[in-house]
Amino acid sequence: MINKNTCIGCGTCVSICPVGAISFDKDGKAQIDKSICIGCGACQANCPVSAIDIDL
């Protein structure tokens, strides 16, 4: 889950995701495709503003 109010659209999560499950929505905020996400937590660990919470 991505907190849209916290996300700054920096792209760190997009570049770090090993399966390409993260993209930007029309507002420039990150969004996760849950059908692709493997729950590795790389995006959560690398988000500079802690906007991502992966519910494993």
GIGI-V832926 format. One record per pair of residues at least 12 apart in sequence whose ideal C-beta (glycine too) atoms are under 10 Angstrom apart, sorted by sequence separation. I is the first residue (numbers start at 0). J is the second residue. D is the distance in Angstrom with one decimal. If there is no record, write none. Layout:
{{I;J;D} {I;J;D}}
This chain:
{{20;32;4.9} {40;52;9.9} {41;53;9.1} {43;55;9.5} {10;23;7.8} {16;29;9.5} {19;32;8.4} {20;33;7.8} {22;35;9.9} {29;42;7.9} {40;53;5.2} {18;32;9.1} {20;34;8.2} {21;35;8.8} {39;53;8.0} {8;23;6.6} {16;31;8.4} {20;35;3.9} {21;36;8.0} {38;53;5.7} {40;55;7.1} {8;24;9.4} {13;29;6.6} {16;32;9.7} {19;35;6.7} {20;36;4.1} {37;53;9.9} {38;54;8.2} {39;55;9.2} {6;23;9.4} {10;27;9.6} {12;29;5.3} {13;30;9.9} {18;35;5.5} {19;36;9.8} {20;37;7.5} {29;46;8.5} {36;53;7.8} {38;55;5.2} {6;24;9.5} {8;26;8.2} {11;29;8.9} {12;30;9.9} {18;36;7.1} {20;38;9.5} {8;27;4.2} {10;29;8.0} {12;31;8.3} {16;35;8.7} {18;37;5.6} {20;39;9.5} {1;21;8.3} {6;26;9.2} {7;27;9.1} {8;28;5.8} {9;29;8.7} {16;36;8.0} {17;37;7.5} {21;41;9.9} {31;51;7.8} {3;24;8.2} {6;27;8.6} {7;28;8.7} {8;29;6.9} {16;37;9.2} {18;39;8.1} {21;42;6.1} {29;50;7.3} {6;28;4.6} {7;29;9.4} {17;39;6.5} {20;42;8.3} {28;50;8.6} {29;51;7.5} {31;53;8.4} {1;24;9.3} {3;26;7.5} {5;28;9.4} {6;29;5.3} {16;39;8.3} {18;41;9.7} {4;28;9.1} {6;30;9.1} {15;39;9.6} {17;41;6.5} {3;28;4.9} {16;41;6.5} {17;42;9.7} {2;28;9.2} {3;29;8.5} {15;41;5.0} {16;42;5.7} {1;28;6.9} {2;29;9.8} {3;30;8.7} {15;42;5.9} {1;29;5.1} {14;42;9.6} {15;43;9.9} {1;30;6.4} {12;41;8.1} {13;42;8.4} {15;44;8.4} {16;45;9.5} {1;31;6.2} {11;41;9.9} {12;42;3.8} {15;45;4.9} {21;51;8.8} {0;31;7.5} {11;42;7.8} {12;43;8.3} {14;45;8.9} {15;46;8.9} {12;44;9.9} {0;33;9.4} {12;45;6.8} {11;45;5.4} {12;46;5.8} {11;46;6.2} {12;47;9.6} {11;47;6.2} {9;46;8.3} {11;48;9.3} {9;47;6.4} {12;50;8.3} {7;46;9.3} {9;48;7.9} {11;50;9.9} {12;51;6.2} {6;46;8.2} {7;47;7.7} {11;51;9.7} {1;42;8.6} {5;46;8.7} {7;48;5.6} {9;50;9.4} {1;43;9.7} {6;48;7.1} {8;50;9.7} {0;43;9.8} {5;48;5.3} {7;50;7.5} {2;46;9.6} {5;49;7.0} {6;50;4.3} {1;46;8.6} {5;50;3.9} {6;51;8.1} {2;48;8.7} {4;50;8.3} {5;51;8.8} {2;49;8.3} {3;50;8.0} {2;50;4.7} {1;50;5.7} {2;51;7.6} {0;50;9.3} {1;51;5.4} {2;52;7.4} {0;51;7.3} {1;52;8.1} {0;52;5.1} {1;53;9.8} {0;53;7.7} {0;54;6.7}}
